[in-house]
């Protein structure tokens, strides 16, 4: 009796096809080079990245270290994307550091004179790129916070990252139901 087995296989295959099971993604992370790698506030830096060959002429690099928050990179004859970005002023870095205490204050206080700021973006084929620029801040001190560092527990909240998505919940429920139904059909077949 092949009917129950065939029915179970058809139910499972139909469910997977109907839900459009996502294919595994093999996207990679490309390095972004910054020159000079260590710069002062207000200084211009060059960001370069190598992406797969594409007809797209420009891409965007994003960083809080940039005065405008992003820089346009243009493809050159060598196939690399590059562009200039103006770093934020010292005053802007002070306010950005205060706004990002969790990620940047440690760098400002630790040692020193430089603070690392991330740069990221996407290549035309969907691969991501990332890099960093070290920004030399005057005095190497954390911005003035009244002589006190933050204390106490971190209050994070949920931030919307745990909101249920009806489509994904329905897809998961359908997959579970198809699996249980297939198992039930196979278990009900007569013993041969």
C-alpha positions as CSV (number, residue, x, y, z in Angstrom):
1,X,0.0,0.0,0.0
2,X,1.8,3.0,-1.2
3,X,-1.1,5.5,-1.0
4,X,-0.4,6.7,2.6
5,X,3.3,7.0,2.0
6,X,2.8,8.9,-1.3
7,X,0.2,11.1,0.4
8,X,2.6,11.9,3.2
9,X,5.4,12.8,0.8
10,X,3.0,15.0,-1.3
11,X,1.8,16.8,1.8
12,X,5.4,17.5,3.0
13,X,6.6,18.6,-0.4
14,X,3.6,20.8,-1.1
15,X,4.0,22.5,2.3
16,X,7.7,23.3,1.7
17,X,7.1,24.6,-1.8
18,X,4.1,26.7,-0.8
19,X,6.0,28.3,2.0
20,X,9.0,29.0,-0.2
21,X,11.6,27.5,2.0
22,X,14.5,29.9,2.1
23,X,17.6,28.8,0.4
24,X,20.9,28.8,2.3
25,X,22.7,32.1,1.8
26,X,26.4,32.0,1.1
27,X,27.0,35.8,1.3
28,X,30.5,36.8,2.5
29,X,32.0,39.7,4.3
30,X,34.5,41.7,2.4
31,X,37.2,43.9,4.1
32,X,37.0,47.7,3.7
33,X,40.3,49.5,3.8
34,X,40.7,53.0,5.2
35,X,43.6,55.3,4.4
36,X,44.9,56.7,6.6
37,X,43.9,54.0,9.1
38,X,44.3,56.5,12.0
39,X,43.0,60.0,11.4
40,X,42.0,63.2,13.3
41,X,38.5,64.6,13.6
42,X,37.6,66.7,10.5
43,X,40.2,64.9,8.4
44,X,39.3,63.3,5.1
45,X,39.9,59.5,4.7
46,X,39.7,57.2,1.6
47,X,37.5,54.1,1.9
48,X,38.2,51.3,-0.5
49,X,36.5,47.9,-1.0
50,X,36.7,45.1,-3.5
51,X,33.3,43.7,-4.6
52,X,32.5,41.2,-7.4
53,X,32.3,42.7,-10.8
54,X,29.1,44.5,-11.4
55,X,27.5,47.1,-13.6
56,X,26.6,49.2,-10.6
57,X,28.8,52.3,-10.5
58,X,28.4,53.4,-6.9
59,X,27.8,51.9,-3.5
60,X,27.5,53.5,0.0
61,X,29.7,53.1,3.0
62,X,28.1,54.0,6.4
63,X,29.8,55.0,9.6
64,X,29.0,57.2,12.6
65,X,32.5,58.5,12.2
66,X,31.6,60.3,9.0
67,X,30.3,63.8,9.3
68,X,27.3,63.0,7.0
69,X,27.0,59.4,8.2
70,X,27.8,57.9,4.8
71,X,30.1,58.2,1.9
72,X,29.6,57.3,-1.8
73,X,32.2,54.9,-3.2
74,X,32.7,54.8,-7.0
75,X,34.0,51.9,-9.0
76,X,37.4,52.5,-10.6
77,X,39.1,51.0,-13.6
78,X,40.6,48.3,-11.4
79,X,37.1,47.1,-10.3
80,X,37.6,48.4,-6.7
81,X,35.1,50.9,-5.2
82,X,36.6,53.9,-3.4
83,X,35.7,57.3,-2.2
84,X,36.5,60.0,0.2
85,X,34.7,60.6,3.5
86,X,35.1,63.6,5.9
87,X,35.3,62.6,9.5
88,X,33.1,64.3,12.0
89,X,34.5,67.2,14.1
90,X,35.8,66.7,17.7
91,X,32.5,68.2,19.0
92,X,30.5,65.8,17.0
93,X,32.6,62.8,18.2
94,X,32.0,64.0,21.8
95,X,28.2,63.9,21.3
96,X,28.3,60.6,19.3
97,X,30.4,59.0,22.1
98,X,27.9,60.0,24.7
99,X,25.1,58.6,22.6
100,X,26.9,55.3,22.2
101,X,28.4,54.8,25.7
102,X,28.1,51.1,25.6
103,X,30.1,50.6,22.4
104,X,32.6,53.5,22.3
105,X,33.3,54.7,25.9
106,X,35.5,51.8,26.6
107,X,37.7,52.7,23.6
108,X,37.8,56.3,24.6
109,X,38.8,55.7,28.2
110,X,41.1,52.7,27.7
111,X,44.1,53.9,26.3
112,X,44.1,56.3,24.9
113,X,44.3,58.6,22.2
114,X,42.3,56.8,19.6
115,X,38.8,55.4,19.3
116,X,37.8,52.8,16.8
117,X,34.7,53.5,14.6
118,X,33.1,50.9,12.3
119,X,32.5,51.2,8.6
120,X,30.0,49.0,6.8
121,X,27.9,48.6,3.7
122,X,26.8,46.2,0.9
123,X,28.3,45.3,-2.4
124,X,26.0,45.2,-5.4
125,X,25.8,41.3,-5.2
126,X,24.6,41.5,-1.6
127,X,27.9,40.7,0.1
128,X,28.6,43.0,3.0
129,X,31.8,44.8,3.7
130,X,33.2,46.2,7.0
131,X,36.2,48.0,8.3
132,X,37.2,50.5,10.9
133,X,38.9,53.9,11.2
134,X,40.8,54.9,14.4
135,X,40.0,58.5,15.3
136,X,42.6,60.4,17.3
137,X,40.8,62.5,19.9
138,X,42.5,65.3,21.8
139,X,43.7,64.3,25.2
140,X,42.4,60.7,24.9
141,X,39.8,61.3,27.6
142,X,36.2,60.4,27.6
143,X,33.9,63.4,27.1
144,X,33.1,65.3,30.2
145,X,30.2,63.7,32.1
146,X,30.4,65.7,35.3
147,X,33.4,63.6,36.5
148,X,31.3,60.4,36.8
149,X,31.1,57.3,34.7
150,X,27.7,55.5,34.3
151,X,26.9,53.1,37.1
152,X,24.1,50.6,37.7
153,X,22.4,47.9,35.6
154,X,21.7,48.2,31.9
155,X,18.0,48.7,31.1
156,X,17.5,47.2,27.6
157,X,13.8,46.7,27.0
158,X,12.5,44.5,24.2
159,X,13.1,46.9,21.3
160,X,10.7,45.2,19.0
161,X,13.1,42.3,18.3
162,X,10.7,39.7,19.9
163,X,7.5,40.8,18.2
164,X,5.7,37.8,16.7
165,X,5.5,37.7,12.9
166,X,2.2,36.1,11.8
167,X,3.5,34.8,8.5
168,X,6.4,33.0,10.1
169,X,4.3,31.6,12.8
170,X,1.8,30.3,10.3
171,X,4.6,28.8,8.2
172,X,6.1,27.0,11.2
173,X,2.7,25.7,12.2
174,X,2.0,24.4,8.7
175,X,5.4,22.6,8.7
176,X,4.7,21.0,12.1
177,X,1.2,20.0,11.0
178,X,2.5,18.5,7.7
179,X,5.1,16.5,9.7
180,X,2.6,15.2,12.2
181,X,0.1,14.4,9.4
182,X,2.8,12.5,7.5
183,X,3.9,10.6,10.6
184,X,0.3,9.7,11.4
185,X,-0.4,8.4,7.8
186,X,2.8,6.3,7.9
187,X,1.9,4.9,11.3
188,X,-1.7,4.0,10.2
189,X,-0.6,1.8,7.3
190,X,-1.3,-1.9,7.8
191,X,1.6,-4.1,8.9
192,X,2.8,-6.3,6.0
